Amino acid sequence: MANRPKISAGHERSGLIVHISGLLPALSPAEQRVARLVVADPADAARRTITDLATAAETSEATVIRFCRSVGLDGYPQLRIRLAAEAARRVEPPDARMVGGDIPPGADLAQIIATIAFNDARAVEETAEQLDPAICERVVDAIVGAGRIDIYGAGASGVVAADFQHKLHRIGRTAFYSADLHTALTSAALLGRGDIAIGISHTGTTSDVVEVLAQARARGATTVVLTNFPRSPVTDVADHVLTTAARETTYRSGATASRLAQLTVVDCLFVGVAVRNRPRARKALRATAEAVRSHRLGSGRRRA
């Protein structure tokens, strides 16, 4: 078990539940049943004996122990201690039956607003808590030193990729985003050592992003991925892995809370790049703001 992954410092800060949620797709079906019980009610799971938890998950005690090791814990006693600590610090929302889960039929708009606001805020907070500053620093270093920056994403993640490209461009860092797979592949084929390719995929299973990052890596570029699941396929082609901590509901799968979590990471990287050369960044921001100033109503021109 020498290669068993340990919980990172970021996961220690953010909590065990975020860590388990991120690993859930990579667990075996039986371990997933254990994980879902633990994530749904940490306090209840912490009170259970290993036999009780195994019975509730319709599996064996051996599977519970394997689950503990799969998520980086030494065994069941450590799991119970960590879950009890997690439960003690969790703040329940006003309507715990709904917030944090699916929006039920018949929910009024006030309940929908409360649910979305709570889950979005939690996604941003938990993403920031588990984000590893050391990895972010290495990614910022790679962006600052890159001769060329390519950013990839599909669907909702593509919106975030486009936003990142726009932000970098505004501070004078020439970056490229291609929504079309063929264009992205041809762009990646032109990368080389000293360049950087950044892929964004909430699930980490988007084949387009995996394929393009693999192409970039084969050409010698540094590859970075931003995903919600640290053991997903896309991480196999990444030199650096950044993770979010978003939990989507039925109506919002991979499109809303995850998007806000991704934008949080993108903003951290963007500011990290900008502060490396403040004079250049400020000059570029002033120049780009001035270029569009005349197209804003009320900006220096009186209306008749």
Buried (B, 14 or more C-beta within 10 A) or exposed (E): EEEEEEBBEBBBBBBBBBBBBBBBBBBBEBBBBBBBBBBEBBEBBBBBEBEEBBEBBEBBBEBBBBBBBBBBBEEBEEBBEBBBBBBEEBEEBEEEEBBBBEBEEEBEEEBEEBBBEBBBEBBBBBBBBBBBEEBBEBBBBBBBEBEBBBBBBBBBBBBBBBBBBEBBBBBBBEBBBBBEBEEBBEBBEEBEEEBBBBBBBBBBBBEBBBBBBBBBBEBEBBBBBBBBBBBBBBBBBBBBBBBBBBBBBEEBEBBBBBBBBBBBBBEBBBBBBBEBBEEEBEEBBEEBEEEEEEEEEEEEEEEE
